[in-house]
Amino acid sequence: MVTKIKQGSLVACLFLFLFVVIGAGLHLNPGGALLAAATGTPLVIYVFNRRCARVAAHDPPLSSRNPGCARHVAEGHAADHTAPCETETVVRQ
């Protein structure tokens, strides 16, 4: 229930954001801004969901890349010591 309310409020915020930004940026009348926001909101949600699904499919979780990484984080190394998992992540990027 809380998740649905959260998602609904995020969609409403996205709609209002697009309404203001597109309407003011393109100097549209209120009807045009409403139409642009109404058609842009589902499009932005669709593109975002597709991008997240593609990234999640190609990028395995950090713990499966280096099983020792989670252990190092759990041990709480000092701030001046770099864990091996951090070094490997930077090298891969």
C-alpha positions as CSV (number, residue, x, y, z in Angstrom):
1,M,0.0,0.0,0.0
2,V,2.8,2.4,0.9
3,T,4.7,1.6,-2.3
4,K,1.6,2.4,-4.4
5,I,1.2,5.7,-2.7
6,K,4.8,6.5,-3.1
7,Q,4.8,5.6,-6.8
8,G,1.6,7.6,-7.4
9,S,3.1,10.7,-5.7
10,L,6.3,10.4,-7.7
11,V,4.2,10.3,-10.9
12,A,2.3,13.3,-9.8
13,C,5.5,15.2,-9.0
14,L,7.0,14.2,-12.4
15,F,3.8,15.5,-14.1
16,L,3.9,18.8,-12.3
17,F,7.7,19.1,-13.0
18,L,7.1,18.5,-16.7
19,F,4.1,20.8,-16.8
20,V,6.2,23.7,-15.4
21,V,9.4,23.1,-17.2
22,I,7.9,22.3,-20.6
23,G,5.3,25.0,-20.3
24,A,7.7,27.7,-19.3
25,G,10.7,26.6,-21.4
26,L,8.7,26.4,-24.6
27,H,6.4,29.4,-23.7
28,L,3.3,27.3,-24.2
29,N,-0.2,28.2,-23.2
30,P,-1.7,26.3,-20.3
31,G,-3.5,23.8,-22.6
32,G,-0.4,23.0,-24.5
33,A,1.7,22.6,-21.4
34,L,-1.0,20.3,-20.0
35,L,-1.0,18.2,-23.1
36,A,2.8,18.0,-23.2
37,A,3.1,17.0,-19.6
38,A,0.3,14.4,-20.0
39,T,2.0,12.8,-22.9
40,G,5.5,13.2,-21.6
41,T,5.0,11.7,-18.2
42,P,4.3,8.1,-19.4
43,L,7.1,8.4,-21.9
44,V,9.6,9.4,-19.3
45,I,8.5,6.5,-17.0
46,Y,8.7,4.0,-19.9
47,V,12.2,5.1,-20.8
48,F,13.4,5.1,-17.2
49,N,12.0,1.6,-16.6
50,R,13.6,0.3,-19.8
51,R,17.0,1.8,-18.9
52,C,16.9,0.4,-15.4
53,A,16.0,-3.0,-16.6
54,R,18.8,-3.0,-19.2
55,V,21.4,-1.9,-16.6
56,A,20.2,-4.5,-14.0
57,A,20.4,-7.3,-16.6
58,H,24.0,-6.5,-17.6
59,D,25.4,-5.6,-14.2
60,P,25.5,-8.4,-11.7
61,P,25.3,-7.5,-8.0
62,L,28.5,-6.4,-6.3
63,S,28.6,-9.5,-4.0
64,S,28.6,-11.9,-7.0
65,R,31.5,-10.1,-8.6
66,N,33.7,-10.3,-5.6
67,P,32.4,-12.4,-2.7
68,G,35.0,-11.0,-0.3
69,C,33.8,-7.5,-0.8
70,A,30.8,-7.8,1.4
71,R,32.9,-9.4,4.1
72,H,35.4,-6.4,4.0
73,V,32.6,-3.9,4.3
74,A,31.1,-5.8,7.2
75,E,34.4,-5.9,9.0
76,G,34.5,-2.1,9.0
77,H,38.0,-1.3,7.7
78,A,39.5,2.0,8.7
79,A,38.9,5.0,6.4
80,D,42.5,5.2,5.3
81,H,42.6,1.6,4.2
82,T,41.1,0.8,0.7
83,A,39.3,-2.5,0.5
84,P,40.2,-4.7,-2.5
85,C,36.6,-4.5,-3.8
86,E,36.8,-0.7,-4.1
87,T,40.1,-1.0,-6.1
88,E,38.6,-3.6,-8.4
89,T,35.5,-1.5,-9.0
90,V,37.6,1.6,-9.9
91,V,39.8,-0.5,-12.2
92,R,36.8,-2.0,-14.1
93,Q,35.3,1.4,-14.7
